[in-house]
Amino acid sequence: MNYFAANSPLRYLIPGILLAGLLLLGYWVLSEFLLSLTWAFIIAYATWPAYRRLRTSLKDNGNLSASIMTGIIAMIIILAVFGLATLLQEEIKIAYQALAFNLLQGPYELPEPIKRIPWLGNYLQDWLDRLISDRASLTAQITDLARQSLGYLGKIMGGLGYYIMKIGIVTVTLFFCFRDGEDVMEQLHKGLVQFLGKHQDIYLHAIANTTSAVVYGLVLTALSQGLLAGLGFYIADVQAPALFGAITALLALVPMVGAALVWIPIGTTLIFIDRVSDGIGVLLWGSLVVSTIDNVVRPIIISGAGRVPFLVVFFGVLGGLASFGAVGLFLGPIILAVLLAVWRAWLEQQSEEPNINS
C-alpha cells in the first residue's frame, strides 16, 4: 500500500505536523516580544489610513513614508508616556495634600436634601461618620497609597533604559509594518485561499471592518471621555484635574461603567465637603456629557461598522484584560468580535449557496 499516494491522509498529515511544529518553535522564539509586537500591530492598523495618505503624497516612497510615520508616532509615544508620568507625579502630590487637609476638617454632614432621603440618608451619614472616625488611620492609609503611587511613577522614570528598549522594539516593528504591510497582507491573502477557498474575501472583509470598528471605537471614545472629564474637573476646581482625567480615559476603555468609577466618587465627595454646586455640576457633567459619549458615540462607531453587540465588547475588554494584561483591552474585544464576524460571514455564505445551486 502506498501511504503517500495523492489521496492518502498521510500526504497531508505529515506536512501539517511539521507546520505545527514550526509554528510552535516560532512562538517559543518570539514569546518574549509578543506584547511589543502586538502593540506595534495595533498602532500600525489604527494609523494605516494616515500612512497611506502620507505615502501617496510622497509618490509611493515606502522607506521614506514609513520612516516619517514611525518617527512621528515614536515621538508622540515618548512625549506622552514620560510627560504624563511627570505631570501625574506632581498632581498626585497635590491630590494627597488636598485630601489630607480635608480629612482634618469636620465633622462632615451630608447636605439636607440627601439626609432627608428615607433610610439611604441615615445610612450614608453613618457610613461617613465611621469612615472619618479614625482620621489618623485613614490619613496613614492615604499617605501610604500616595507613596506607593509616587514610587511606581519613580520606577517608570528610573527604568528609562528598559522602557526605551521596549519602545525601540515597537518602533522597529512599526517601521516594517508600514513599509511591508501590503506585501504581508497579500501573502496572507494567498495563504487563506488555500484554507478558506473562494469565500475567503467574505471573511477578510468582515474581519477588517470589525477590527477597525473596535479599535477606533475603544480608543476614540476613551480619549474623548478622559478629555471631557478632565475639563469638567478643571471647571469644578477639582485638585489634580489632569490626573483624574487620565484615570478616566484609562478606565473608560471598560464600556458603560469605567468612566463613572471616577466622576461619581469625585462629585459625591464634593457634595460631602459642602461644595454642593460643584459636586452636582460634576455629576451632571458626567451623566449628561461624559456618559453620552459612552452610551451614544461608542455604539455608533462600533456597531455601525461591525455590528458588534455591547456584551461582546464588554466581556472582551474584561476577559482580555484578565488574560493578556493591558494589551488585552484591545485584543479581547477584537478576538471576540472577529469570531462573531467570521460566524456571521459563514452563515451568510451558507444561505447564499442554496440560492446559487438552485
Backbone torsions as a table, in degrees:
resi	resn	phi	psi	omega
1	MET	NA	133.0	-179.8
2	ASN	-90.7	105.2	-176.3
3	TYR	-74.0	-12.6	-177.1
4	PHE	-112.3	25.9	175.8
5	ALA	-65.7	167.8	-173.6
6	ALA	-58.3	-37.1	-176.3
7	ASN	-99.4	7.3	-178.1
8	SER	-74.0	137.2	177.9
9	PRO	-60.2	-30.6	-179.3
10	LEU	-64.3	-26.1	-180.0
11	ARG	-61.9	-29.9	-179.7
12	TYR	-101.8	-27.3	-176.0
13	LEU	-68.7	-46.1	-177.0
14	ILE	-64.3	-48.7	175.1
15	PRO	-59.8	-34.3	178.2
16	GLY	-64.6	-41.2	178.2
17	ILE	-65.1	-42.5	178.5
18	LEU	-62.8	-41.8	178.9
19	LEU	-63.9	-42.7	178.7
20	ALA	-62.5	-39.7	177.7
21	GLY	-63.6	-42.0	178.1
22	LEU	-64.6	-40.1	177.9
23	LEU	-63.6	-39.6	178.6
24	LEU	-64.7	-42.5	177.6
25	LEU	-65.2	-39.5	177.4
26	GLY	-61.9	-41.4	176.9
27	TYR	-62.9	-40.2	180.0
28	TRP	-61.5	-43.3	-179.0
29	VAL	-66.7	-40.1	-172.7
30	LEU	-94.6	-1.2	-171.1
31	SER	-58.4	-34.3	-179.1
32	GLU	-72.2	-16.3	-175.4
33	PHE	-114.1	5.3	-174.3
34	LEU	-61.8	-37.1	-179.2
35	LEU	-64.2	-46.5	179.0
36	SER	-64.9	-41.0	179.1
37	LEU	-63.2	-41.1	-179.5
38	THR	-63.8	-43.4	177.3
39	TRP	-60.7	-40.6	179.3
40	ALA	-63.1	-42.3	179.7
41	PHE	-63.8	-42.4	-179.2
42	ILE	-65.0	-44.9	179.7
43	ILE	-63.8	-43.1	179.5
44	ALA	-62.0	-42.1	-179.5
45	TYR	-65.4	-42.6	-177.0
46	ALA	-68.2	-30.8	-176.6
47	THR	-103.2	7.7	-176.4
48	TRP	-59.1	-43.0	178.4
49	PRO	-58.5	-40.8	178.1
50	ALA	-65.3	-38.7	178.1
51	TYR	-64.3	-40.9	-179.4
52	ARG	-64.1	-39.5	177.6
53	ARG	-65.4	-41.2	177.9
54	LEU	-63.4	-43.1	-178.7
55	ARG	-65.4	-37.3	177.3
56	THR	-65.1	-41.0	-180.0
57	SER	-68.6	-22.6	178.9
58	LEU	-99.8	23.8	174.9
59	LYS	58.3	42.9	174.0
60	ASP	62.6	32.1	175.6
61	ASN	-83.4	99.3	-173.3
62	GLY	-65.2	-45.5	-178.2
63	ASN	-63.5	-47.0	-178.9
64	LEU	-66.2	-43.6	-179.5
65	SER	-62.4	-45.7	-179.7
66	ALA	-65.1	-38.2	179.7
67	SER	-64.8	-45.9	-179.3
68	ILE	-64.7	-46.6	-177.6
69	MET	-64.4	-42.7	179.3
70	THR	-64.5	-41.4	178.4
71	GLY	-62.2	-42.5	179.0
72	ILE	-62.2	-46.8	-178.2
73	ILE	-66.0	-40.1	179.2
74	ALA	-61.9	-42.2	178.9
75	MET	-64.9	-40.6	178.5
76	ILE	-62.0	-44.4	-179.3
77	ILE	-63.0	-47.5	-177.5
78	ILE	-63.0	-48.5	-179.1
79	LEU	-64.4	-39.9	-178.4
80	ALA	-66.6	-47.2	-175.4
81	VAL	-66.2	-53.9	-174.2
82	PHE	-79.1	-31.8	174.9
83	GLY	-65.8	-43.7	179.4
84	LEU	-67.3	-38.6	178.8
85	ALA	-61.9	-42.3	178.2
86	THR	-64.6	-44.2	179.9
87	LEU	-63.5	-44.1	-178.4
88	LEU	-66.3	-33.5	178.5
89	GLN	-60.7	-41.2	178.4
90	GLU	-71.3	-40.2	-175.5
91	GLU	-73.7	-28.1	174.4
92	ILE	-63.6	-39.9	176.4
93	LYS	-61.7	-44.9	-179.5
94	ILE	-63.2	-45.1	-179.0
95	ALA	-63.2	-40.1	179.1
96	TYR	-64.1	-45.9	-179.3
97	GLN	-61.2	-42.1	179.9
98	ALA	-66.5	-41.9	-178.2
99	LEU	-68.5	-42.6	178.8
100	ALA	-63.1	-38.6	178.8
101	PHE	-64.5	-44.4	-178.3
102	ASN	-65.5	-31.2	179.9
103	LEU	-67.8	-25.7	179.9
104	LEU	-79.8	-11.3	177.8
105	GLN	-88.0	175.6	175.5
106	GLY	129.2	-174.8	1.6
107	PRO	-68.3	159.3	-176.8
108	TYR	-97.0	136.0	177.2
109	GLU	-122.5	135.2	176.1
110	LEU	-66.9	150.0	173.9
111	PRO	-57.2	147.6	-175.9
112	GLU	-55.3	-42.6	179.7
113	PRO	-58.7	-34.1	179.6
114	ILE	-77.9	-38.9	-179.4
115	LYS	-63.6	-28.0	-177.3
116	ARG	-82.1	-5.1	178.0
117	ILE	-68.7	125.4	-178.0
118	PRO	-55.8	135.6	177.9
119	TRP	62.8	-52.3	-175.3
120	LEU	-64.9	-40.2	-178.7
121	GLY	-61.6	-47.7	178.8
122	ASN	-64.2	-39.2	-179.8
123	TYR	-62.5	-45.0	-179.7
124	LEU	-65.6	-39.0	179.3
125	GLN	-66.2	-42.1	177.1
126	ASP	-62.2	-42.3	179.3
127	TRP	-62.7	-41.5	179.8
128	LEU	-65.9	-40.6	179.0
129	ASP	-63.0	-42.5	179.2
130	ARG	-66.0	-36.7	-177.0
131	LEU	-62.3	-41.9	-174.2
132	ILE	-103.0	8.4	-178.5
133	SER	-64.9	-37.0	178.0
134	ASP	-110.2	80.0	-174.1
135	ARG	-66.9	-32.8	-179.1
136	ALA	-62.9	-45.4	179.7
137	SER	-65.8	-42.1	-179.4
138	LEU	-65.1	-41.7	178.0
139	THR	-63.1	-39.1	178.8
140	ALA	-64.1	-40.1	178.5
141	GLN	-63.9	-42.9	179.9
142	ILE	-66.0	-40.0	177.6
143	THR	-60.8	-43.0	179.5
144	ASP	-64.5	-40.7	178.8
145	LEU	-64.1	-43.4	178.5
146	ALA	-63.8	-39.7	179.6
147	ARG	-64.8	-41.0	178.2
148	GLN	-63.9	-41.8	180.0
149	SER	-63.9	-45.0	178.5
150	LEU	-65.3	-36.3	177.8
151	GLY	-65.4	-38.5	178.7
152	TYR	-65.8	-44.3	177.6
153	LEU	-64.3	-35.3	177.0
154	GLY	-64.0	-37.6	176.8
155	LYS	-64.2	-38.2	177.7
156	ILE	-61.1	-47.5	-179.5
157	MET	-69.5	-36.2	-179.2
158	GLY	-72.4	-34.7	178.5
159	GLY	-85.3	46.5	-174.9
160	LEU	-60.4	-43.1	-177.6
161	GLY	-61.9	-41.6	-179.2
162	TYR	-63.0	-45.2	-177.7
163	TYR	-72.3	-31.4	174.6
164	ILE	-64.5	-38.8	177.4
165	MET	-62.5	-44.5	179.7
166	LYS	-63.7	-43.9	178.2
167	ILE	-64.2	-35.7	177.9
168	GLY	-62.9	-41.8	178.0
169	ILE	-63.2	-44.8	178.0
170	VAL	-61.4	-41.7	-176.9
171	THR	-65.4	-46.5	179.5
172	VAL	-62.2	-44.8	178.7
173	THR	-62.5	-39.0	-179.3
174	LEU	-62.5	-40.8	179.2
175	PHE	-58.1	-47.7	-177.8
176	PHE	-73.2	-28.4	173.7
177	CYS	-62.4	-42.5	178.2
178	PHE	-68.4	-50.7	-172.7
179	ARG	-67.9	-42.6	-173.2
180	ASP	-110.2	9.6	-175.1
181	GLY	-59.2	-42.5	-178.1
182	GLU	-66.3	-39.4	178.1
183	ASP	-64.9	-41.6	178.9
184	VAL	-63.8	-42.4	179.4
185	MET	-65.3	-34.9	177.2
186	GLU	-65.9	-41.6	176.9
187	GLN	-65.0	-40.8	177.2
188	LEU	-61.9	-39.5	178.3
189	HIS	-60.1	-45.7	179.9
190	LYS	-66.0	-38.8	179.3
191	GLY	-66.1	-38.6	-179.8
192	LEU	-68.2	-27.3	177.2
193	VAL	-59.6	-37.1	-179.0
194	GLN	-67.5	-29.5	-177.1
195	PHE	-95.4	-38.6	-172.5
196	LEU	-105.4	-9.9	177.9
197	GLY	74.5	-156.5	-173.5
198	LYS	-69.0	-15.0	-176.7
199	HIS	-90.6	6.9	-174.9
200	GLN	-64.2	-25.9	178.3
201	ASP	-61.9	-34.5	178.6
202	ILE	-62.0	-45.6	-178.6
203	TYR	-67.9	-44.2	-179.0
204	LEU	-62.8	-40.7	179.3
205	HIS	-63.9	-43.2	179.6
206	ALA	-65.2	-41.6	-179.9
207	ILE	-64.5	-44.3	-178.6
208	ALA	-62.5	-47.0	-179.6
209	ASN	-62.3	-44.2	-176.8
210	THR	-67.7	-43.7	-179.0
211	THR	-62.2	-46.8	-179.9
212	SER	-63.8	-38.9	179.9
213	ALA	-63.1	-43.9	-178.4
214	VAL	-67.9	-46.8	-178.0
215	VAL	-61.9	-52.1	-178.0
216	TYR	-66.9	-37.9	-179.8
217	GLY	-63.2	-44.5	-179.5
218	LEU	-68.7	-48.5	-174.0
219	VAL	-68.7	-50.5	-175.2
220	LEU	-64.3	-42.9	-179.1
221	THR	-69.5	-38.4	179.2
222	ALA	-64.9	-45.0	178.2
223	LEU	-63.3	-41.7	179.8
224	SER	-63.6	-42.9	179.3
225	GLN	-65.0	-40.6	178.5
226	GLY	-62.9	-43.7	-179.9
227	LEU	-65.5	-45.9	-178.9
228	LEU	-68.4	-38.9	177.3
229	ALA	-64.4	-43.6	177.4
230	GLY	-60.7	-38.9	176.8
231	LEU	-63.1	-43.4	178.2
232	GLY	-63.0	-40.8	178.1
233	PHE	-65.0	-37.6	179.5
234	TYR	-65.7	-44.1	179.7
235	ILE	-63.9	-37.4	179.9
236	ALA	-80.4	4.1	178.3
237	ASP	60.3	41.1	174.2
238	VAL	-79.4	136.4	177.5
239	GLN	-63.9	139.9	177.4
240	ALA	57.9	57.5	-178.9
241	PRO	-65.0	-34.1	179.5
242	ALA	-65.4	-38.9	177.9
243	LEU	-60.5	-51.0	-177.9
244	PHE	-69.8	-30.5	174.7
245	GLY	-65.7	-41.5	178.1
246	ALA	-65.3	-41.2	177.6
247	ILE	-63.5	-39.9	178.2
248	THR	-61.8	-44.5	179.7
249	ALA	-61.5	-40.3	180.0
250	LEU	-66.9	-48.2	-179.0
251	LEU	-70.9	-23.7	-179.3
252	ALA	-67.4	-12.8	174.3
253	LEU	-64.5	-22.5	172.7
254	VAL	-87.0	115.3	-173.2
255	PRO	-61.4	151.4	171.2
256	MET	71.2	-54.5	-170.1
257	VAL	-102.7	-17.7	-170.7
258	GLY	-59.7	-59.3	-176.4
259	ALA	-64.2	-34.0	-178.8
260	ALA	-63.8	-23.7	178.2
261	LEU	-67.2	-11.0	178.8
262	VAL	-104.9	-54.7	-171.6
263	TRP	-74.4	-27.0	177.6
264	ILE	-67.4	-50.2	177.2
265	PRO	-61.9	-37.1	-179.8
266	ILE	-66.5	-46.6	178.4
267	GLY	-61.8	-41.5	179.3
268	THR	-65.5	-40.7	178.8
269	THR	-62.4	-41.7	178.4
270	LEU	-60.6	-38.9	177.9
271	ILE	-65.7	-40.4	-179.4
272	PHE	-62.8	-32.8	-176.9
273	ILE	-96.9	26.1	173.5
274	ASP	69.1	20.5	170.6
275	ARG	-103.6	63.2	-169.9
276	VAL	-62.0	-45.9	-177.1
277	SER	-63.8	-40.9	177.5
278	ASP	-65.0	-42.5	-179.9
279	GLY	-63.4	-46.0	178.1
280	ILE	-63.5	-37.6	178.0
281	GLY	-61.9	-43.1	178.5
282	VAL	-64.3	-42.6	179.9
283	LEU	-64.8	-42.0	178.0
284	LEU	-66.7	-43.1	178.9
285	TRP	-61.5	-41.9	179.7
286	GLY	-66.3	-43.4	-176.3
287	SER	-77.2	-35.4	-174.8
288	LEU	-92.7	-27.3	-176.1
289	VAL	-110.9	-59.8	-175.8
290	VAL	-63.1	-47.1	-178.3
291	SER	-71.1	-24.6	177.9
292	THR	-62.0	-38.4	177.2
293	ILE	-61.4	-43.1	-178.7
294	ASP	-68.1	-40.7	-173.5
295	ASN	-87.7	-19.5	-175.8
296	VAL	-117.0	-55.5	-173.8
297	VAL	-68.5	-47.5	-178.5
298	ARG	-58.8	-49.5	177.8
299	PRO	-60.3	-34.5	179.1
300	ILE	-64.4	-45.4	-178.4
301	ILE	-66.9	-48.8	-174.4
302	ILE	-74.8	-50.9	-176.3
303	SER	-73.2	-29.5	-177.9
304	GLY	-62.5	-44.4	-176.4
305	ALA	-90.3	-39.0	-173.2
306	GLY	-113.8	-4.4	-178.3
307	ARG	52.2	49.5	-177.5
308	VAL	-97.3	120.4	179.5
309	PRO	-64.5	155.6	-178.5
310	PHE	-59.2	-42.7	-176.5
311	LEU	-62.0	-33.3	178.3
312	VAL	-63.2	-44.8	179.0
313	VAL	-67.5	-43.6	-176.5
314	PHE	-60.9	-53.8	-179.1
315	PHE	-72.5	-27.3	175.1
316	GLY	-64.2	-42.2	178.7
317	VAL	-65.3	-49.7	-177.6
318	LEU	-66.7	-45.7	179.3
319	GLY	-66.6	-39.5	178.2
320	GLY	-65.3	-39.7	178.4
321	LEU	-63.6	-41.1	179.9
322	ALA	-70.2	-32.7	-174.2
323	SER	-89.9	-39.1	-171.2
324	PHE	-118.2	-3.3	-175.6
325	GLY	83.9	-151.3	-173.8
326	ALA	-59.5	-40.4	-178.6
327	VAL	-66.5	-19.5	177.8
328	GLY	-66.4	-18.3	174.5
329	LEU	-57.4	-30.8	177.3
330	PHE	-100.4	-43.2	-176.3
331	LEU	-62.2	-43.0	-176.9
332	GLY	-56.8	-59.2	179.6
333	PRO	-64.4	-31.7	178.2
334	ILE	-65.1	-44.6	-179.3
335	ILE	-61.3	-48.5	-179.6
336	LEU	-66.1	-39.8	-179.3
337	ALA	-67.4	-39.3	177.3
338	VAL	-65.9	-41.2	176.7
339	LEU	-58.5	-44.1	178.1
340	LEU	-64.4	-40.6	-179.4
341	ALA	-64.9	-42.1	178.5
342	VAL	-64.4	-40.5	178.2
343	TRP	-61.0	-45.5	179.4
344	ARG	-65.5	-40.1	179.2
345	ALA	-64.5	-38.7	178.6
346	TRP	-65.3	-42.8	177.3
347	LEU	-61.9	-40.8	178.8
348	GLU	-64.2	-40.1	178.6
349	GLN	-64.5	-42.1	-179.4
350	GLN	-66.1	-34.6	179.9
351	SER	-73.7	-25.5	-179.6
352	GLU	-82.0	-30.8	-175.1
353	GLU	-63.0	-42.3	176.8
354	PRO	-60.3	-36.1	179.1
355	ASN	-65.9	-37.4	179.4
356	ILE	-68.6	-42.5	-178.2
357	ASN	-67.7	-30.9	-179.5
358	SER	-78.5	NA	NA
